């Protein structure tokens, strides 16, 4: 059977995640010195790298209307990294390390923030969950309830630890079980195209982290834990995978944000500009033919254009004879120069950076219905409203292609607000 190489960042990420886990397994047979080095040096270093990359990803998304969620992830991974830094410091400075340390406070703070973000995301993207997902949740909770009962009950009935230790030790498996429950739904939402690309990195890394935590709680409660065992391997994999995923996403987004605006016609040969700057224009129609005619007329005036459409870029270039105008495909197809309709971050960042890099720009967005289909109307409207503000501030122009039959009268009125309708 012939093996096909992945064609997308998502495909390469999943392959790399499997390879990271496979490459980490030999560490199970490391000696005590190597195991301590992995747990006290390597994992903290990679957790810091993950925190730095989470900030870099936030910085990449800071111009989008969804930057707030990036702030929470930056804070969460900063707390997790602080915990991993504090833990080996305690071991280096103290002969008798307290059962509950500042590292636990940092880790639990990070877990609470991540669990809150996961829950908020599930609620905001809520849709009817199929029976298959409910069955997966049931299959998960059957063994999970047994493990929770063992770890939490064993901790609670112990007479060798204090009340605060019982609370802290019990919070880890409880938070882990909550996050795993939410991750099952998030993975399903991601597969349906309702979440952005960074959620895959978050989901896989949190899977490693929470399973590692549960194994740590189980082996600690049973007295079988040793440094360098499977929980530590999973912790290492968690931060390696999320750092790698964030790096891939940042690189992917930089490819779109580096598009150089170029006019199809030289300004000396161009006709007078007819579309005013600082305005968003709407063209109603099912095929968008009139919108493309207006766009071509605008390009003939020397404007620097960007087209993001449901049509294949080659089709648009051949039909209208475009050579310099940047054209991207709004599609779920795995290919180059494709923006997934669920990736609002890439979509808005690409448009905004294109406008910032140009001097006299115009953008045609054909595919509002796809944005609604793979997300929801409220989020799609938020993106459009954000772009309207950018268009005004950067003195650019935006043409939206809309099909009236796909929107209610109220939705159409909300989209039209603050725009100029062209016929």
FILUMKOL-900717 format. One record per residue (C-alpha): x negated, y negated, z negated; residue in one letter; chain. Coordinates in nm, 3 decimals. Each point is the difference from the previous one (the first is absolute). Last residue first. Layout:
# FILUMKOL-900717
> xx / yy / zz / res / chain
> X / Y / Z / A / A
...
***
This chain:
# FILUMKOL-900717
> xx / yy / zz / res / chain
> 2.648 / -4.716 / 0.782 / X / A
> -0.224 / -0.109 / -0.285 / X / A
> 0.111 / -0.019 / -0.363 / X / A
> -0.207 / -0.231 / -0.221 / X / A
> -0.081 / 0.120 / -0.351 / X / A
> 0.050 / -0.120 / -0.360 / X / A
> 0.277 / 0.249 / -0.073 / X / A
> 0.042 / 0.236 / 0.296 / X / A
> -0.108 / 0.303 / -0.205 / X / A
> 0.251 / -0.074 / -0.276 / X / A
> 0.280 / -0.065 / 0.251 / X / A
> -0.069 / 0.330 / 0.177 / X / A
> 0.010 / 0.183 / -0.333 / X / A
> 0.338 / -0.155 / -0.088 / X / A
> 0.145 / 0.079 / 0.343 / X / A
> -0.120 / 0.359 / -0.031 / X / A
> -0.307 / 0.109 / 0.190 / X / A
> -0.074 / 0.274 / 0.256 / X / A
> 0.256 / -0.137 / 0.248 / X / A
> -0.185 / -0.332 / 0.009 / X / A
> -0.319 / 0.141 / 0.151 / X / A
> -0.292 / -0.221 / -0.098 / X / A
> -0.324 / -0.108 / 0.166 / X / A
> -0.189 / -0.247 / -0.218 / X / A
> -0.225 / -0.267 / 0.154 / X / A
> -0.250 / -0.166 / -0.233 / X / A
> -0.188 / -0.327 / 0.058 / X / A
> -0.305 / -0.153 / -0.172 / X / A
> -0.062 / -0.317 / -0.197 / X / A
> -0.187 / 0.185 / -0.279 / X / A
> 0.229 / -0.119 / -0.283 / X / A
> 0.318 / 0.034 / 0.203 / X / A
> -0.086 / 0.343 / 0.140 / X / A
> -0.114 / 0.114 / -0.345 / X / A
> 0.337 / -0.097 / -0.148 / X / A
> 0.187 / 0.187 / 0.273 / X / A
> -0.227 / 0.302 / -0.056 / X / A
> 0.108 / 0.020 / -0.364 / X / A
> 0.366 / -0.022 / 0.100 / X / A
> -0.055 / 0.281 / 0.254 / X / A
> -0.171 / 0.222 / -0.259 / X / A
> 0.274 / -0.061 / -0.258 / X / A
> 0.262 / 0.078 / 0.265 / X / A
> -0.164 / 0.338 / 0.064 / X / A
> -0.006 / 0.071 / -0.374 / X / A
> 0.370 / -0.082 / -0.041 / X / A
> 0.100 / 0.185 / 0.318 / X / A
> -0.152 / 0.330 / -0.108 / X / A
> -0.320 / 0.195 / 0.064 / X / A
> -0.045 / 0.232 / 0.298 / X / A
> 0.328 / -0.095 / 0.167 / X / A
> -0.022 / -0.370 / -0.088 / X / A
> -0.349 / -0.036 / 0.147 / X / A
> 0.113 / 0.198 / 0.304 / X / A
> 0.292 / -0.240 / 0.050 / X / A
> -0.242 / -0.294 / -0.009 / X / A
> -0.182 / 0.153 / 0.296 / X / A
> -0.120 / -0.263 / 0.245 / X / A
> -0.225 / -0.253 / -0.170 / X / A
> -0.144 / -0.256 / 0.244 / X / A
> -0.273 / -0.222 / -0.145 / X / A
> -0.118 / -0.340 / 0.127 / X / A
> -0.330 / -0.174 / -0.065 / X / A
> -0.180 / -0.330 / 0.053 / X / A
> -0.329 / -0.005 / -0.194 / X / A
> -0.042 / 0.366 / -0.080 / X / A
> -0.173 / 0.172 / -0.292 / X / A
> 0.269 / -0.098 / -0.250 / X / A
> 0.281 / 0.119 / 0.227 / X / A
> -0.170 / 0.336 / 0.052 / X / A
> -0.061 / 0.026 / -0.375 / X / A
> 0.369 / -0.057 / -0.070 / X / A
> 0.124 / 0.247 / 0.261 / X / A
> -0.235 / 0.281 / -0.103 / X / A
> 0.063 / -0.056 / -0.372 / X / A
> 0.376 / 0.007 / 0.053 / X / A
> -0.004 / 0.329 / 0.190 / X / A
> -0.274 / 0.167 / -0.205 / X / A
> 0.180 / -0.067 / -0.327 / X / A
> 0.342 / 0.077 / 0.144 / X / A
> -0.120 / 0.351 / 0.074 / X / A
> 0.335 / 0.177 / 0.031 / X / A
> 0.031 / -0.096 / 0.368 / X / A
> -0.332 / 0.182 / 0.065 / X / A
> -0.238 / -0.223 / 0.191 / X / A
> -0.171 / 0.162 / 0.298 / X / A
> -0.314 / -0.125 / 0.174 / X / A
> -0.140 / 0.356 / 0.012 / X / A
> 0.230 / 0.300 / -0.025 / X / A
> 0.212 / 0.210 / -0.233 / X / A
> 0.356 / -0.093 / 0.098 / X / A
> 0.210 / -0.170 / -0.268 / X / A
> 0.043 / -0.302 / 0.225 / X / A
> -0.036 / -0.375 / 0.033 / X / A
> -0.259 / -0.010 / 0.280 / X / A
> -0.246 / -0.287 / 0.015 / X / A
> -0.077 / -0.245 / 0.283 / X / A
> -0.273 / -0.265 / -0.006 / X / A
> 0.027 / -0.231 / 0.302 / X / A
> -0.311 / 0.009 / 0.217 / X / A
> 0.098 / 0.201 / 0.309 / X / A
> 0.377 / -0.025 / 0.035 / X / A
> 0.155 / 0.082 / 0.338 / X / A
> 0.359 / -0.012 / -0.123 / X / A
> 0.113 / 0.357 / 0.068 / X / A
> -0.348 / 0.151 / -0.020 / X / A
> -0.085 / -0.165 / -0.332 / X / A
> 0.340 / 0.082 / -0.151 / X / A
> -0.012 / 0.366 / 0.105 / X / A
> -0.359 / 0.034 / -0.122 / X / A
> 0.100 / -0.143 / -0.340 / X / A
> 0.272 / 0.266 / -0.048 / X / A
> 0.338 / -0.158 / -0.073 / X / A
> 0.110 / -0.033 / -0.362 / X / A
> -0.175 / -0.335 / -0.014 / X / A
> -0.269 / -0.211 / -0.160 / X / A
> -0.115 / -0.264 / 0.250 / X / A
> -0.270 / -0.254 / -0.085 / X / A
> -0.054 / -0.308 / 0.213 / X / A
> -0.243 / -0.289 / 0.032 / X / A
> 0.188 / -0.284 / 0.168 / X / A
> -0.120 / -0.128 / 0.337 / X / A
> 0.332 / -0.117 / 0.148 / X / A
> 0.031 / 0.324 / 0.198 / X / A
> 0.008 / 0.186 / -0.333 / X / A
> 0.316 / -0.189 / -0.090 / X / A
> 0.166 / 0.096 / 0.328 / X / A
> -0.099 / 0.361 / -0.065 / X / A
> 0.156 / -0.017 / -0.348 / X / A
> 0.322 / -0.148 / 0.137 / X / A
> 0.023 / 0.284 / 0.253 / X / A
> -0.077 / 0.249 / -0.277 / X / A
> 0.285 / -0.136 / -0.211 / X / A
> 0.239 / 0.016 / 0.297 / X / A
> -0.074 / 0.369 / 0.052 / X / A
> 0.046 / 0.089 / -0.368 / X / A
> 0.199 / 0.313 / 0.091 / X / A
> 0.286 / -0.027 / -0.250 / X / A
> 0.023 / -0.377 / -0.006 / X / A
> -0.016 / -0.299 / -0.233 / X / A
> -0.305 / -0.223 / 0.026 / X / A
> -0.104 / -0.167 / -0.324 / X / A
> -0.260 / -0.275 / -0.029 / X / A
> -0.214 / -0.087 / -0.301 / X / A
> -0.138 / -0.353 / 0.006 / X / A
> -0.313 / -0.181 / -0.121 / X / A
> -0.107 / -0.072 / 0.360 / X / A
> 0.247 / -0.098 / 0.269 / X / A
> 0.055 / 0.224 / 0.300 / X / A
> -0.037 / -0.190 / 0.330 / X / A
> -0.377 / -0.029 / 0.034 / X / A
> -0.095 / -0.187 / 0.317 / X / A
> -0.131 / 0.224 / 0.282 / X / A
> -0.340 / 0.161 / -0.008 / X / A
> -0.292 / -0.048 / 0.236 / X / A
> -0.211 / -0.213 / -0.234 / X / A
> 0.115 / 0.205 / -0.300 / X / A
> -0.147 / 0.317 / 0.148 / X / A
> 0.260 / 0.272 / 0.042 / X / A
> 0.041 / 0.332 / -0.182 / X / A
> -0.112 / -0.166 / -0.322 / X / A
> -0.220 / 0.195 / -0.243 / X / A
> 0.053 / 0.069 / -0.370 / X / A
> -0.268 / 0.233 / -0.143 / X / A
> 0.136 / 0.300 / -0.188 / X / A
> -0.205 / 0.051 / -0.317 / X / A
> 0.302 / 0.053 / -0.226 / X / A
> 0.094 / 0.324 / 0.175 / X / A
> -0.340 / 0.164 / -0.045 / X / A
> -0.030 / -0.145 / -0.350 / X / A
> 0.313 / 0.191 / -0.087 / X / A
> -0.156 / 0.335 / 0.084 / X / A
> -0.318 / -0.079 / -0.194 / X / A
> 0.203 / -0.100 / -0.305 / X / A
> 0.209 / 0.317 / 0.034 / X / A
> -0.308 / 0.222 / 0.023 / X / A
> -0.160 / -0.165 / -0.304 / X / A
> 0.322 / 0.035 / -0.202 / X / A
> 0.017 / 0.370 / 0.086 / X / A
> -0.363 / 0.064 / -0.093 / X / A
> 0.040 / -0.178 / -0.333 / X / A
> 0.325 / 0.189 / -0.063 / X / A
> -0.159 / 0.335 / 0.086 / X / A
> -0.315 / -0.055 / -0.206 / X / A
> 0.203 / -0.120 / -0.298 / X / A
> 0.224 / 0.306 / -0.002 / X / A
> -0.274 / 0.248 / 0.095 / X / A
> -0.209 / -0.096 / -0.304 / X / A
> 0.303 / 0.035 / -0.226 / X / A
> 0.077 / 0.338 / 0.160 / X / A
> -0.353 / 0.125 / -0.069 / X / A
> 0.028 / -0.120 / -0.361 / X / A
> 0.325 / 0.196 / -0.042 / X / A
> -0.164 / 0.311 / 0.158 / X / A
> -0.284 / 0.029 / -0.254 / X / A
> -0.303 / -0.229 / -0.022 / X / A
> 0.043 / -0.058 / -0.373 / X / A
> 0.169 / 0.292 / -0.173 / X / A
> 0.368 / 0.054 / -0.078 / X / A
> 0.117 / 0.336 / -0.138 / X / A
> 0.141 / -0.105 / -0.340 / X / A
> 0.361 / 0.076 / 0.101 / X / A
> 0.109 / -0.361 / -0.054 / X / A
> -0.312 / -0.121 / 0.179 / X / A
> 0.057 / 0.237 / 0.292 / X / A
> 0.362 / -0.115 / 0.039 / X / A
> -0.073 / -0.371 / -0.040 / X / A
> -0.293 / 0.021 / 0.244 / X / A
> 0.209 / 0.201 / 0.246 / X / A
> 0.272 / -0.264 / -0.021 / X / A
> -0.251 / -0.279 / 0.048 / X / A
> -0.159 / 0.168 / 0.302 / X / A
> 0.346 / 0.052 / 0.151 / X / A
> 0.069 / -0.369 / -0.060 / X / A
> -0.326 / -0.119 / 0.156 / X / A
> 0.000 / 0.229 / 0.304 / X / A
> 0.362 / -0.085 / 0.081 / X / A
> -0.070 / -0.366 / -0.071 / X / A
> -0.275 / 0.009 / 0.264 / X / A
> 0.230 / 0.162 / 0.257 / X / A
> 0.287 / -0.243 / -0.066 / X / A
> -0.211 / -0.317 / -0.011 / X / A
> -0.180 / 0.086 / 0.324 / X / A
> 0.332 / 0.082 / 0.170 / X / A
> 0.153 / -0.318 / -0.140 / X / A
> -0.267 / -0.205 / 0.176 / X / A
> 0.170 / 0.066 / 0.335 / X / A
> 0.322 / -0.187 / -0.069 / X / A
> 0.325 / 0.161 / -0.110 / X / A
> 0.330 / 0.075 / 0.175 / X / A
> -0.147 / 0.217 / 0.275 / X / A
> 0.203 / 0.311 / -0.084 / X / A
> -0.322 / 0.174 / -0.102 / X / A
> -0.068 / -0.288 / -0.240 / X / A
> 0.344 / 0.032 / -0.157 / X / A
> -0.061 / 0.374 / -0.052 / X / A
> -0.340 / -0.070 / -0.153 / X / A
> 0.160 / -0.263 / -0.223 / X / A
> 0.269 / 0.241 / -0.122 / X / A
> -0.256 / 0.262 / -0.105 / X / A
> -0.220 / -0.276 / -0.143 / X / A
> 0.279 / -0.115 / -0.232 / X / A
> 0.016 / 0.338 / -0.173 / X / A
> -0.380 / 0.013 / -0.013 / X / A
> -0.006 / -0.343 / -0.163 / X / A
> 0.254 / 0.100 / -0.266 / X / A
> -0.186 / 0.324 / -0.074 / X / A
> -0.329 / -0.188 / -0.036 / X / A
> 0.158 / -0.259 / -0.231 / X / A
> 0.127 / 0.279 / -0.229 / X / A
> -0.328 / 0.193 / 0.022 / X / A
> -0.203 / -0.310 / -0.103 / X / A
> 0.242 / -0.138 / -0.259 / X / A
> -0.024 / 0.307 / -0.222 / X / A
> -0.370 / -0.049 / -0.077 / X / A
> 0.058 / -0.367 / -0.083 / X / A
> 0.298 / 0.066 / -0.228 / X / A
> -0.166 / 0.292 / -0.181 / X / A
> -0.319 / -0.203 / -0.045 / X / A
> 0.199 / -0.285 / -0.150 / X / A
> 0.164 / 0.243 / -0.245 / X / A
> -0.334 / 0.137 / -0.115 / X / A
> -0.156 / 0.332 / 0.097 / X / A
> -0.074 / 0.327 / -0.182 / X / A
> 0.359 / 0.088 / -0.094 / X / A
> 0.102 / 0.093 / 0.355 / X / A
> 0.376 / 0.029 / 0.048 / X / A
> 0.022 / -0.291 / 0.243 / X / A
> -0.300 / 0.101 / 0.210 / X / A
> 0.119 / 0.358 / 0.048 / X / A
> 0.350 / -0.128 / 0.080 / X / A
> -0.131 / -0.251 / 0.254 / X / A
> -0.232 / 0.246 / 0.173 / X / A
> 0.222 / 0.311 / -0.006 / X / A
> 0.332 / -0.174 / 0.066 / X / A
> -0.154 / -0.205 / 0.277 / X / A
> -0.147 / 0.311 / 0.163 / X / A
> 0.334 / 0.183 / -0.012 / X / A
> 0.187 / -0.304 / 0.129 / X / A
> -0.249 / -0.034 / 0.285 / X / A
> 0.042 / 0.366 / 0.103 / X / A
> 0.373 / -0.052 / 0.070 / X / A
> -0.037 / -0.371 / 0.076 / X / A
> -0.184 / 0.045 / 0.328 / X / A
> 0.244 / 0.250 / 0.150 / X / A
> 0.285 / -0.233 / -0.096 / X / A
> -0.172 / -0.298 / 0.162 / X / A
> -0.067 / 0.204 / 0.313 / X / A
> 0.365 / 0.106 / 0.010 / X / A
> 0.104 / -0.365 / -0.028 / X / A
> -0.233 / -0.080 / 0.289 / X / A
> 0.151 / 0.279 / 0.212 / X / A
> 0.352 / -0.108 / -0.095 / X / A
> -0.047 / -0.334 / 0.172 / X / A
> -0.044 / -0.330 / -0.186 / X / A
> 0.237 / -0.275 / 0.109 / X / A
> -0.195 / -0.323 / 0.008 / X / A
> -0.197 / -0.202 / -0.249 / X / A
> -0.276 / -0.220 / 0.140 / X / A
> 0.023 / -0.252 / -0.285 / X / A
> 0.058 / 0.270 / -0.264 / X / A
> -0.291 / 0.215 / 0.117 / X / A
> -0.230 / -0.303 / 0.014 / X / A
> 0.098 / -0.111 / -0.350 / X / A
> -0.065 / 0.350 / -0.138 / X / A
> -0.342 / 0.022 / 0.166 / X / A
> -0.093 / -0.349 / -0.120 / X / A
> 0.106 / 0.084 / -0.357 / X / A
> -0.194 / 0.329 / 0.006 / X / A
> -0.307 / -0.188 / 0.124 / X / A
> 0.029 / -0.262 / -0.274 / X / A
> 0.057 / 0.261 / -0.273 / X / A
> -0.294 / 0.209 / 0.123 / X / A
> -0.237 / -0.298 / 0.002 / X / A
> 0.102 / -0.096 / -0.354 / X / A
> -0.043 / 0.364 / -0.105 / X / A
> -0.352 / 0.008 / 0.141 / X / A
> -0.106 / -0.329 / -0.160 / X / A
> 0.141 / 0.092 / -0.343 / X / A
> -0.156 / 0.346 / 0.024 / X / A
> -0.339 / -0.155 / 0.077 / X / A
> 0.034 / -0.218 / -0.309 / X / A
> -0.028 / 0.319 / -0.200 / X / A
> 0.217 / 0.270 / -0.156 / X / A
> -0.175 / 0.309 / -0.140 / X / A
> -0.286 / -0.218 / -0.132 / X / A
> -0.347 / 0.096 / 0.133 / X / A
> -0.237 / 0.135 / -0.267 / X / A
> -0.357 / -0.050 / 0.119 / X / A
> 0.086 / -0.341 / 0.131 / X / A
> -0.179 / -0.228 / 0.245 / X / A
> -0.038 / 0.228 / 0.303 / X / A
> 0.332 / 0.179 / -0.038 / X / A
> 0.188 / -0.326 / -0.052 / X / A
> -0.172 / -0.148 / 0.306 / X / A
> 0.098 / 0.310 / 0.200 / X / A
> 0.372 / -0.076 / -0.061 / X / A
> -0.009 / -0.378 / 0.040 / X / A
> -0.097 / 0.011 / 0.368 / X / A
> 0.269 / 0.255 / 0.085 / X / A
> 0.259 / -0.204 / -0.186 / X / A
> -0.107 / -0.320 / 0.174 / X / A
> 0.041 / 0.179 / 0.334 / X / A
> 0.357 / 0.097 / -0.090 / X / A
> 0.078 / -0.355 / -0.114 / X / A
> -0.142 / -0.147 / 0.323 / X / A
> 0.197 / 0.260 / 0.196 / X / A
> 0.322 / -0.123 / -0.162 / X / A
> -0.079 / -0.371 / 0.038 / X / A
> -0.083 / 0.038 / 0.370 / X / A
> 0.309 / 0.218 / 0.048 / X / A
> 0.218 / -0.267 / -0.161 / X / A
> -0.147 / -0.270 / 0.224 / X / A
> 0.063 / 0.213 / 0.309 / X / A
> 0.368 / 0.022 / -0.091 / X / A
> 0.012 / -0.379 / 0.000 / X / A
> -0.141 / -0.026 / 0.354 / X / A
> 0.326 / 0.100 / 0.165 / X / A
> 0.073 / -0.325 / 0.190 / X / A
> -0.327 / 0.038 / 0.192 / X / A
> -0.294 / -0.243 / -0.012 / X / A
> -0.162 / 0.178 / -0.294 / X / A
> -0.007 / 0.333 / 0.183 / X / A
> -0.374 / 0.005 / 0.077 / X / A
> -0.072 / -0.140 / -0.345 / X / A
> 0.214 / 0.277 / -0.151 / X / A
> -0.201 / 0.256 / 0.194 / X / A
> -0.324 / -0.155 / -0.125 / X / A
> 0.136 / 0.005 / -0.356 / X / A
> 0.083 / 0.370 / 0.034 / X / A
> -0.350 / 0.045 / 0.145 / X / A
> -0.158 / -0.144 / -0.315 / X / A
> 0.216 / 0.221 / -0.223 / X / A
> -0.088 / 0.309 / 0.206 / X / A
> -0.371 / -0.087 / -0.026 / X / A
> 0.037 / -0.031 / -0.378 / X / A
> 0.165 / 0.344 / -0.008 / X / A
> -0.289 / 0.131 / 0.212 / X / A
> -0.254 / -0.119 / -0.255 / X / A
> 0.202 / 0.136 / -0.294 / X / A
> 0.026 / 0.342 / 0.175 / X / A
> -0.373 / 0.018 / 0.077 / X / A
> -0.139 / -0.112 / -0.336 / X / A
> 0.167 / 0.158 / -0.304 / X / A
> 0.195 / 0.289 / 0.155 / X / A
> -0.247 / 0.090 / 0.276 / X / A
> -0.307 / -0.054 / -0.219 / X / A
> 0.161 / 0.205 / -0.277 / X / A
> 0.062 / 0.287 / 0.243 / X / A
> -0.357 / -0.016 / 0.129 / X / A
> -0.140 / 0.023 / -0.353 / X / A
> 0.238 / 0.282 / -0.096 / X / A
> -0.082 / 0.214 / 0.306 / X / A
> 0.205 / -0.021 / 0.319 / X / A
> 0.219 / 0.298 / 0.094 / X / A
> 0.321 / -0.203 / 0.024 / X / A
> -0.196 / -0.247 / 0.213 / X / A
> 0.035 / 0.250 / 0.286 / X / A
> 0.366 / -0.119 / 0.029 / X / A
> -0.084 / -0.357 / 0.095 / X / A
> -0.069 / 0.068 / 0.369 / X / A
> 0.340 / 0.169 / 0.040 / X / A
> 0.180 / -0.293 / -0.165 / X / A
> -0.185 / -0.255 / 0.211 / X / A
> 0.062 / 0.207 / 0.315 / X / A
> 0.375 / 0.010 / -0.068 / X / A
> 0.006 / -0.377 / -0.051 / X / A
> -0.205 / -0.052 / 0.319 / X / A
> 0.252 / 0.196 / 0.208 / X / A
> 0.286 / -0.199 / -0.152 / X / A
> -0.181 / -0.329 / 0.065 / X / A
> -0.086 / 0.092 / 0.358 / X / A
> 0.366 / 0.067 / 0.074 / X / A
> 0.119 / -0.321 / -0.165 / X / A
> -0.261 / -0.206 / 0.186 / X / A
> 0.140 / 0.140 / 0.323 / X / A
> -0.096 / 0.236 / 0.282 / X / A
> -0.100 / 0.302 / -0.208 / X / A
> -0.222 / 0.250 / 0.183 / X / A
> 0.174 / 0.291 / 0.168 / X / A
> -0.120 / 0.353 / -0.076 / X / A
> 0.048 / 0.252 / 0.281 / X / A
> 0.135 / 0.340 / -0.095 / X / A
***
